[in-house]
Amino acid sequence: MLRLSVPSEGPLRAVASELAGHVAAFLDKALDGAAVSAALENVAAEVAPPGNAADIEFEFRQANGELLIRAQCGSRRSEVVCPLAA
């Protein structure tokens, strides 16, 4: 498991998206890192709408042949699941 906390806005937010692409490529070369980064951005937008100054906590977990990315900001949570090659 990998955890990362970044501000919901500003230049450090991009670190989470880039990291998601690298984690995906590390776990499964066939995964589209750009698609995983976009999926992370979607869940981040669900938990931290624009103008929110809080941090977003991301959790990356590999389990049951999937990459699970969870995002949490305050009491809001969302997740995305990316299947890994067998």
C-alpha positions in Angstrom: 0.0 0.0 0.0 1.2 3.5 -0.8 -0.3 6.7 0.7 0.1 10.2 -0.4 -1.4 13.5 0.8 -1.3 16.6 -1.4 -3.1 20.0 -1.4 -6.3 19.9 -3.3 -5.1 22.8 -5.4 -1.8 24.1 -6.6 1.3 22.6 -8.2 1.8 19.7 -5.8 -1.6 18.3 -6.9 0.0 17.2 -10.2 2.3 14.9 -8.2 -0.6 12.6 -7.4 -1.6 12.3 -11.1 1.9 11.6 -12.2 2.5 9.1 -9.5 -0.7 7.3 -10.4 0.6 6.8 -13.9 3.9 5.5 -12.6 2.3 3.1 -10.2 0.1 1.7 -12.9 3.1 1.2 -15.2 5.1 -0.4 -12.4 2.3 -2.9 -11.6 1.2 -3.6 -15.2 3.1 -2.5 -18.3 -0.1 -3.0 -20.3 -2.0 -0.4 -18.2 -2.5 3.0 -19.8 -0.8 5.3 -17.3 -2.5 8.4 -18.8 -5.9 6.7 -18.3 -5.1 5.9 -14.7 -3.9 9.5 -14.1 -7.2 10.7 -15.6 -9.2 8.3 -13.4 -7.3 9.7 -10.3 -8.2 13.2 -11.4 -11.9 12.2 -11.6 -12.0 10.8 -8.1 -10.1 13.8 -6.8 -12.6 16.2 -8.3 -15.4 14.2 -6.6 -13.9 14.6 -3.2 -12.4 18.1 -3.5 -14.4 20.5 -5.7 -12.6 23.6 -6.9 -12.0 26.2 -4.2 -11.4 23.6 -1.5 -8.2 24.3 0.5 -8.0 21.0 2.3 -5.5 18.1 1.5 -6.5 15.1 -0.5 -5.3 11.8 0.8 -4.7 9.1 -1.8 -4.2 5.4 -1.2 -2.9 3.0 -3.8 -3.4 -0.7 -3.2 -2.9 -3.8 -5.2 -5.3 -6.6 -4.4 -7.1 -9.4 -6.3 -5.6 -8.5 -9.6 -6.6 -4.9 -9.4 -5.1 -1.5 -8.6 -7.4 0.3 -6.2 -7.0 4.1 -5.8 -9.0 5.7 -3.0 -9.2 9.5 -2.5 -10.4 11.2 0.6 -10.8 14.9 1.5 -12.5 15.6 4.8 -15.5 13.3 5.0 -15.8 12.8 1.2 -14.4 9.6 -0.3 -14.3 8.1 -3.8 -12.3 5.3 -5.4 -11.4 3.9 -8.8 -10.5 0.3 -9.7 -8.2 -0.6 -12.5 -7.9 -4.2 -13.5 -4.4 -5.6 -13.8 -3.2 -8.2 -16.4 -3.3 -11.7 -15.0 
